[in-house]
Amino acid sequence: MSSLLVAIYNVPIFRLRKELVFPPPHLAEPDGLLAVGGDLSVKRLLLAYSMGVFPWYSDDSPVLWWSPDPRLVLFPDELKISRSLRRTIRKGTFTVTMDAAFEQVISSCAGLHATDKGGTWITEDMVKAYMLLHKAGFAHSIESWHEGRLSGGLYGVSLGSIFFGESMFARKSDASKVAFAFLVGRLQEWGCSVIDCQVTTSHMRHFGAREIARDKFLALLNAGLKQPTRKGSWRENKAGSQSPR
């Protein structure tokens, strides 16, 4: 089992060992920090997501695991798209694909965060781990292309009827937004019950995301995990840039 560790935050934090186990999410600290240590194996990541836990750390720290309360989520039928974004979608400025360039997307997300914030939580180990999760059929990317060049996109993890968003990037205005709108449209068609946005950002709030209590999120998660997982490649060549319904 896990054991308690007094971390640099001067509070008791669960230290993970080799066993594939996490403490209950309700034992997380007020800021959401639940545990430290462990690895980023496919099995551990899948267990973490199935419990409402995700890794978030930097190169100069051990692996940190979080389960925040409240949780930011987007219900697909509550998606909000601005008029300007709808115009961009209708113009067909971008071509959207799925799982066509996962490594490029996650590497671009890492590079963007490193440039904008002086460091990135998408470490080299994280990139390798999510590449394995992608090869296992659980992690997916959505890409926006402009004139044959990758201009933006996002990636996340799919389990049951839940999509866990991880990060997005854009090299051209609206590129990642078009990819996200396209993804939500597809997820609606596939019966997705909720998109986990993890922590609150104004960017996701503009899309209609809202905060809910962790207990409510975990109840939605448990129900969603009873549905089949759309495992494997979601690849779509020249999928277009249609608006979600």
BALOBA-1460 file (C-alpha; in Angstrom, 3 decimals):
// residues 245
<rec num="1" residu="m" x="0.000" y="0.000" z="0.000"/>
<rec num="2" residu="s" x="0.961" y="3.656" z="-0.211"/>
<rec num="3" residu="s" x="2.687" y="5.267" z="2.746"/>
<rec num="4" residu="l" x="2.623" y="8.818" z="4.054"/>
<rec num="5" residu="l" x="5.445" y="11.187" z="3.211"/>
<rec num="6" residu="v" x="5.990" y="14.718" z="4.486"/>
<rec num="7" residu="a" x="6.756" y="16.488" z="1.215"/>
<rec num="8" residu="i" x="8.256" y="19.887" z="0.520"/>
<rec num="9" residu="y" x="4.802" y="21.381" z="1.029"/>
<rec num="10" residu="n" x="5.070" y="20.488" z="4.737"/>
<rec num="11" residu="v" x="1.888" y="18.462" z="4.588"/>
<rec num="12" residu="p" x="1.402" y="14.665" z="4.631"/>
<rec num="13" residu="i" x="1.291" y="13.364" z="1.086"/>
<rec num="14" residu="f" x="0.879" y="9.766" z="-0.029"/>
<rec num="15" residu="r" x="4.076" y="8.327" z="-1.463"/>
<rec num="16" residu="l" x="3.529" y="5.743" z="-4.184"/>
<rec num="17" residu="r" x="5.636" y="2.628" z="-4.353"/>
<rec num="18" residu="k" x="5.750" y="-0.131" z="-6.984"/>
<rec num="19" residu="e" x="2.231" y="-1.365" z="-6.300"/>
<rec num="20" residu="l" x="-0.435" y="-0.135" z="-8.708"/>
<rec num="21" residu="v" x="-2.516" y="1.693" z="-6.147"/>
<rec num="22" residu="f" x="-3.707" y="5.218" z="-5.414"/>
<rec num="23" residu="p" x="-5.246" y="6.599" z="-2.236"/>
<rec num="24" residu="p" x="-8.894" y="7.681" z="-2.454"/>
<rec num="25" residu="p" x="-9.183" y="11.078" z="-4.197"/>
<rec num="26" residu="h" x="-11.070" y="12.632" z="-1.264"/>
<rec num="27" residu="l" x="-7.827" y="12.422" z="0.748"/>
<rec num="28" residu="a" x="-6.165" y="14.970" z="-1.534"/>
<rec num="29" residu="e" x="-4.926" y="18.250" z="-0.092"/>
<rec num="30" residu="p" x="-7.096" y="21.377" z="-0.538"/>
<rec num="31" residu="d" x="-5.092" y="22.310" z="-3.660"/>
<rec num="32" residu="g" x="-5.749" y="18.867" z="-5.137"/>
<rec num="33" residu="l" x="-2.351" y="17.260" z="-4.539"/>
<rec num="34" residu="l" x="-2.924" y="13.588" z="-3.713"/>
<rec num="35" residu="a" x="0.301" y="11.619" z="-4.081"/>
<rec num="36" residu="v" x="3.940" y="11.719" z="-5.109"/>
<rec num="37" residu="g" x="6.154" y="9.181" z="-6.846"/>
<rec num="38" residu="g" x="5.381" y="6.040" z="-8.769"/>
<rec num="39" residu="d" x="5.882" y="5.790" z="-12.515"/>
<rec num="40" residu="l" x="4.145" y="6.763" z="-15.730"/>
<rec num="41" residu="s" x="3.450" y="3.265" z="-17.019"/>
<rec num="42" residu="v" x="0.374" y="2.687" z="-19.158"/>
<rec num="43" residu="k" x="-1.238" y="0.629" z="-16.393"/>
<rec num="44" residu="r" x="-0.650" y="3.298" z="-13.747"/>
<rec num="45" residu="l" x="-1.907" y="6.097" z="-15.983"/>
<rec num="46" residu="l" x="-5.063" y="4.162" z="-16.838"/>
<rec num="47" residu="l" x="-5.668" y="3.446" z="-13.150"/>
<rec num="48" residu="a" x="-5.131" y="7.106" z="-12.318"/>
<rec num="49" residu="y" x="-7.591" y="8.380" z="-14.926"/>
<rec num="50" residu="s" x="-10.162" y="5.774" z="-13.903"/>
<rec num="51" residu="m" x="-9.989" y="7.222" z="-10.359"/>
<rec num="52" residu="g" x="-10.113" y="10.876" z="-11.393"/>
<rec num="53" residu="v" x="-6.396" y="11.414" z="-10.830"/>
<rec num="54" residu="f" x="-3.830" y="12.854" z="-13.245"/>
<rec num="55" residu="p" x="-0.065" y="13.613" z="-13.243"/>
<rec num="56" residu="w" x="1.156" y="17.207" z="-13.279"/>
<rec num="57" residu="y" x="4.708" y="18.143" z="-12.374"/>
<rec num="58" residu="s" x="7.893" y="19.723" z="-13.702"/>
<rec num="59" residu="d" x="11.367" y="18.427" z="-14.509"/>
<rec num="60" residu="d" x="12.755" y="19.526" z="-11.153"/>
<rec num="61" residu="s" x="10.216" y="17.589" z="-9.055"/>
<rec num="62" residu="p" x="9.085" y="13.983" z="-8.608"/>
<rec num="63" residu="v" x="5.896" y="12.803" z="-10.291"/>
<rec num="64" residu="l" x="2.946" y="14.538" z="-8.607"/>
<rec num="65" residu="w" x="-0.623" y="13.244" z="-8.812"/>
<rec num="66" residu="w" x="-3.670" y="15.493" z="-8.491"/>
<rec num="67" residu="s" x="-7.420" y="15.301" z="-7.966"/>
<rec num="68" residu="p" x="-8.714" y="18.878" z="-7.617"/>
<rec num="69" residu="d" x="-11.966" y="19.957" z="-6.024"/>
<rec num="70" residu="p" x="-13.831" y="21.575" z="-7.713"/>
<rec num="71" residu="r" x="-13.230" y="20.029" z="-11.125"/>
<rec num="72" residu="l" x="-13.622" y="21.890" z="-14.408"/>
<rec num="73" residu="v" x="-15.688" y="19.931" z="-16.927"/>
<rec num="74" residu="l" x="-17.471" y="20.540" z="-20.204"/>
<rec num="75" residu="f" x="-20.690" y="18.737" z="-21.002"/>
<rec num="76" residu="p" x="-20.652" y="18.357" z="-24.800"/>
<rec num="77" residu="d" x="-24.169" y="19.716" z="-25.274"/>
<rec num="78" residu="e" x="-23.149" y="22.891" z="-23.397"/>
<rec num="79" residu="l" x="-20.391" y="23.813" z="-25.842"/>
<rec num="80" residu="k" x="-20.302" y="27.524" z="-26.681"/>
<rec num="81" residu="i" x="-18.789" y="28.685" z="-29.966"/>
<rec num="82" residu="s" x="-18.274" y="32.376" z="-30.636"/>
<rec num="83" residu="r" x="-19.568" y="33.955" z="-33.835"/>
<rec num="84" residu="s" x="-16.034" y="34.620" z="-35.053"/>
<rec num="85" residu="l" x="-15.059" y="30.989" z="-34.526"/>
<rec num="86" residu="r" x="-18.173" y="29.807" z="-36.360"/>
<rec num="87" residu="r" x="-17.185" y="32.011" z="-39.289"/>
<rec num="88" residu="t" x="-13.705" y="30.483" z="-39.315"/>
<rec num="89" residu="i" x="-15.184" y="26.983" z="-39.274"/>
<rec num="90" residu="r" x="-17.582" y="27.767" z="-42.117"/>
<rec num="91" residu="k" x="-14.780" y="29.221" z="-44.237"/>
<rec num="92" residu="g" x="-12.977" y="25.891" z="-44.068"/>
<rec num="93" residu="t" x="-9.710" y="27.626" z="-43.182"/>
<rec num="94" residu="f" x="-8.433" y="24.497" z="-41.461"/>
<rec num="95" residu="t" x="-8.589" y="20.804" z="-42.251"/>
<rec num="96" residu="v" x="-9.061" y="18.695" z="-39.126"/>
<rec num="97" residu="t" x="-7.740" y="15.166" z="-38.609"/>
<rec num="98" residu="m" x="-7.628" y="12.782" z="-35.686"/>
<rec num="99" residu="d" x="-4.659" y="10.676" z="-34.569"/>
<rec num="100" residu="a" x="-2.719" y="11.683" z="-37.679"/>
<rec num="101" residu="a" x="0.200" y="13.357" z="-35.867"/>
<rec num="102" residu="f" x="0.075" y="12.529" z="-32.162"/>
<rec num="103" residu="e" x="3.798" y="12.902" z="-31.537"/>
<rec num="104" residu="q" x="3.895" y="16.267" z="-33.322"/>
<rec num="105" residu="v" x="0.935" y="17.522" z="-31.312"/>
<rec num="106" residu="i" x="2.240" y="16.555" z="-27.876"/>
<rec num="107" residu="s" x="5.730" y="17.830" z="-28.730"/>
<rec num="108" residu="s" x="4.257" y="21.115" z="-29.938"/>
<rec num="109" residu="c" x="2.235" y="21.442" z="-26.726"/>
<rec num="110" residu="a" x="5.382" y="20.866" z="-24.688"/>
<rec num="111" residu="g" x="7.320" y="23.402" z="-26.717"/>
<rec num="112" residu="l" x="4.590" y="26.025" z="-26.430"/>
<rec num="113" residu="h" x="4.389" y="25.761" z="-22.653"/>
<rec num="114" residu="a" x="8.172" y="25.855" z="-22.320"/>
<rec num="115" residu="t" x="8.317" y="29.024" z="-24.426"/>
<rec num="116" residu="d" x="5.371" y="30.807" z="-22.818"/>
<rec num="117" residu="k" x="5.936" y="29.956" z="-19.193"/>
<rec num="118" residu="g" x="9.654" y="29.325" z="-18.855"/>
<rec num="119" residu="g" x="9.119" y="25.620" z="-18.271"/>
<rec num="120" residu="t" x="6.700" y="22.838" z="-19.055"/>
<rec num="121" residu="w" x="4.850" y="20.135" z="-17.162"/>
<rec num="122" residu="i" x="4.913" y="18.073" z="-20.371"/>
<rec num="123" residu="t" x="8.337" y="16.664" z="-19.593"/>
<rec num="124" residu="e" x="10.302" y="14.284" z="-21.787"/>
<rec num="125" residu="d" x="9.112" y="11.393" z="-19.622"/>
<rec num="126" residu="m" x="5.510" y="12.562" z="-20.010"/>
<rec num="127" residu="v" x="5.867" y="12.678" z="-23.794"/>
<rec num="128" residu="k" x="7.242" y="9.125" z="-23.836"/>
<rec num="129" residu="a" x="4.498" y="7.896" z="-21.492"/>
<rec num="130" residu="y" x="1.651" y="9.377" z="-23.517"/>
<rec num="131" residu="m" x="3.171" y="8.103" z="-26.739"/>
<rec num="132" residu="l" x="2.877" y="4.607" z="-25.250"/>
<rec num="133" residu="l" x="-0.669" y="5.391" z="-24.128"/>
<rec num="134" residu="h" x="-1.414" y="6.484" z="-27.697"/>
<rec num="135" residu="k" x="0.052" y="3.286" z="-29.135"/>
<rec num="136" residu="a" x="-2.115" y="1.347" z="-26.679"/>
<rec num="137" residu="g" x="-5.178" y="3.079" z="-28.168"/>
<rec num="138" residu="f" x="-6.191" y="5.293" z="-25.228"/>
<rec num="139" residu="a" x="-4.536" y="8.663" z="-25.952"/>
<rec num="140" residu="h" x="-5.638" y="10.644" z="-29.001"/>
<rec num="141" residu="s" x="-4.773" y="13.802" z="-30.875"/>
<rec num="142" residu="i" x="-6.859" y="16.172" z="-32.975"/>
<rec num="143" residu="e" x="-4.971" y="18.254" z="-35.545"/>
<rec num="144" residu="s" x="-5.722" y="21.446" z="-37.477"/>
<rec num="145" residu="w" x="-3.882" y="21.835" z="-40.782"/>
<rec num="146" residu="h" x="-3.494" y="24.952" z="-42.908"/>
<rec num="147" residu="e" x="-2.052" y="24.627" z="-46.389"/>
<rec num="148" residu="g" x="-0.602" y="21.236" z="-45.466"/>
<rec num="149" residu="r" x="1.107" y="22.430" z="-42.288"/>
<rec num="150" residu="l" x="0.209" y="21.516" z="-38.737"/>
<rec num="151" residu="s" x="-1.180" y="24.747" z="-37.282"/>
<rec num="152" residu="g" x="-2.715" y="23.634" z="-33.999"/>
<rec num="153" residu="g" x="-4.258" y="20.794" z="-32.092"/>
<rec num="154" residu="l" x="-4.822" y="19.066" z="-28.796"/>
<rec num="155" residu="y" x="-4.500" y="15.679" z="-27.160"/>
<rec num="156" residu="g" x="-6.153" y="13.762" z="-24.355"/>
<rec num="157" residu="v" x="-7.198" y="10.374" z="-23.031"/>
<rec num="158" residu="s" x="-10.422" y="8.465" z="-23.691"/>
<rec num="159" residu="l" x="-11.939" y="5.953" z="-21.262"/>
<rec num="160" residu="g" x="-15.526" y="4.780" z="-21.418"/>
<rec num="161" residu="s" x="-17.683" y="7.777" z="-22.304"/>
<rec num="162" residu="i" x="-15.228" y="10.246" z="-20.740"/>
<rec num="163" residu="f" x="-12.607" y="12.321" z="-22.560"/>
<rec num="164" residu="f" x="-9.803" y="13.740" z="-20.434"/>
<rec num="165" residu="g" x="-8.328" y="16.809" z="-22.109"/>
<rec num="166" residu="e" x="-4.619" y="17.355" z="-21.537"/>
<rec num="167" residu="s" x="-3.216" y="20.243" z="-23.572"/>
<rec num="168" residu="m" x="-3.567" y="22.223" z="-26.795"/>
<rec num="169" residu="f" x="-1.429" y="24.515" z="-28.942"/>
<rec num="170" residu="a" x="-1.879" y="26.895" z="-31.870"/>
<rec num="171" residu="r" x="0.528" y="28.380" z="-34.381"/>
<rec num="172" residu="k" x="-2.264" y="30.202" z="-36.200"/>
<rec num="173" residu="s" x="-5.209" y="32.032" z="-34.685"/>
<rec num="174" residu="d" x="-8.196" y="29.752" z="-33.969"/>
<rec num="175" residu="a" x="-6.355" y="26.588" z="-35.043"/>
<rec num="176" residu="s" x="-6.672" y="24.809" z="-31.703"/>
<rec num="177" residu="k" x="-10.202" y="26.163" z="-31.185"/>
<rec num="178" residu="v" x="-11.350" y="24.666" z="-34.479"/>
<rec num="179" residu="a" x="-9.791" y="21.331" z="-33.487"/>
<rec num="180" residu="f" x="-11.533" y="21.426" z="-30.126"/>
<rec num="181" residu="a" x="-14.924" y="22.306" z="-31.619"/>
<rec num="182" residu="f" x="-14.522" y="19.460" z="-34.093"/>
<rec num="183" residu="l" x="-13.613" y="17.052" z="-31.289"/>
<rec num="184" residu="v" x="-16.652" y="18.004" z="-29.208"/>
<rec num="185" residu="g" x="-18.871" y="17.425" z="-32.233"/>
<rec num="186" residu="r" x="-17.430" y="13.949" z="-32.713"/>
<rec num="187" residu="l" x="-17.698" y="13.166" z="-29.005"/>
<rec num="188" residu="q" x="-21.353" y="14.195" z="-29.059"/>
<rec num="189" residu="e" x="-21.973" y="11.767" z="-31.914"/>
<rec num="190" residu="w" x="-20.200" y="9.009" z="-29.990"/>
<rec num="191" residu="g" x="-22.195" y="9.538" z="-26.789"/>
<rec num="192" residu="c" x="-19.508" y="11.186" z="-24.678"/>
<rec num="193" residu="s" x="-20.987" y="12.161" z="-21.312"/>
<rec num="194" residu="v" x="-18.377" y="14.646" z="-20.088"/>
<rec num="195" residu="i" x="-15.042" y="16.196" z="-21.060"/>
<rec num="196" residu="d" x="-12.650" y="16.573" z="-18.134"/>
<rec num="197" residu="c" x="-10.799" y="19.906" z="-18.317"/>
<rec num="198" residu="q" x="-9.042" y="19.202" z="-14.993"/>
<rec num="199" residu="v" x="-8.261" y="22.678" z="-13.654"/>
<rec num="200" residu="t" x="-10.081" y="25.947" z="-14.193"/>
<rec num="201" residu="t" x="-8.942" y="28.238" z="-17.006"/>
<rec num="202" residu="s" x="-10.724" y="31.208" z="-18.577"/>
<rec num="203" residu="h" x="-9.976" y="29.705" z="-22.003"/>
<rec num="204" residu="m" x="-12.095" y="26.618" z="-21.320"/>
<rec num="205" residu="r" x="-14.777" y="28.625" z="-19.537"/>
<rec num="206" residu="h" x="-15.300" y="30.539" z="-22.795"/>
<rec num="207" residu="f" x="-16.213" y="27.204" z="-24.385"/>
<rec num="208" residu="g" x="-18.866" y="26.595" z="-21.721"/>
<rec num="209" residu="a" x="-16.863" y="24.550" z="-19.219"/>
<rec num="210" residu="r" x="-17.937" y="24.869" z="-15.593"/>
<rec num="211" residu="e" x="-16.815" y="23.749" z="-12.173"/>
<rec num="212" residu="i" x="-18.484" y="20.875" z="-10.363"/>
<rec num="213" residu="a" x="-17.710" y="19.240" z="-7.033"/>
<rec num="214" residu="r" x="-15.186" y="16.406" z="-7.127"/>
<rec num="215" residu="d" x="-17.756" y="13.969" z="-5.713"/>
<rec num="216" residu="k" x="-20.109" y="14.758" z="-8.591"/>
<rec num="217" residu="f" x="-17.287" y="14.372" z="-11.102"/>
<rec num="218" residu="l" x="-16.323" y="10.991" z="-9.645"/>
<rec num="219" residu="a" x="-19.945" y="9.843" z="-9.865"/>
<rec num="220" residu="l" x="-20.045" y="10.875" z="-13.540"/>
<rec num="221" residu="l" x="-16.703" y="9.141" z="-14.064"/>
<rec num="222" residu="n" x="-17.867" y="5.878" z="-12.496"/>
<rec num="223" residu="a" x="-20.978" y="5.900" z="-14.664"/>
<rec num="224" residu="g" x="-18.983" y="6.755" z="-17.789"/>
<rec num="225" residu="l" x="-16.510" y="3.948" z="-17.229"/>
<rec num="226" residu="k" x="-19.351" y="1.441" z="-17.539"/>
<rec num="227" residu="q" x="-19.616" y="2.384" z="-21.210"/>
<rec num="228" residu="p" x="-17.287" y="0.841" z="-23.827"/>
<rec num="229" residu="t" x="-14.050" y="2.662" z="-24.591"/>
<rec num="230" residu="r" x="-13.505" y="3.797" z="-28.182"/>
<rec num="231" residu="k" x="-10.051" y="2.224" z="-28.178"/>
<rec num="232" residu="g" x="-7.634" y="2.298" z="-31.092"/>
<rec num="233" residu="s" x="-6.901" y="4.838" z="-33.788"/>
<rec num="234" residu="w" x="-9.373" y="7.670" z="-34.402"/>
<rec num="235" residu="r" x="-7.510" y="8.624" z="-37.543"/>
<rec num="236" residu="e" x="-9.496" y="10.518" z="-40.141"/>
<rec num="237" residu="n" x="-7.813" y="11.923" z="-43.218"/>
<rec num="238" residu="k" x="-9.189" y="15.264" z="-44.410"/>
<rec num="239" residu="a" x="-12.011" y="15.111" z="-41.912"/>
<rec num="240" residu="g" x="-12.940" y="18.697" z="-42.693"/>
<rec num="241" residu="s" x="-13.901" y="21.463" z="-40.321"/>
<rec num="242" residu="q" x="-17.625" y="21.049" z="-39.909"/>
<rec num="243" residu="s" x="-19.405" y="22.718" z="-37.012"/>
<rec num="244" residu="p" x="-20.644" y="20.498" z="-34.207"/>
<rec num="245" residu="r" x="-24.399" y="20.033" z="-34.199"/>
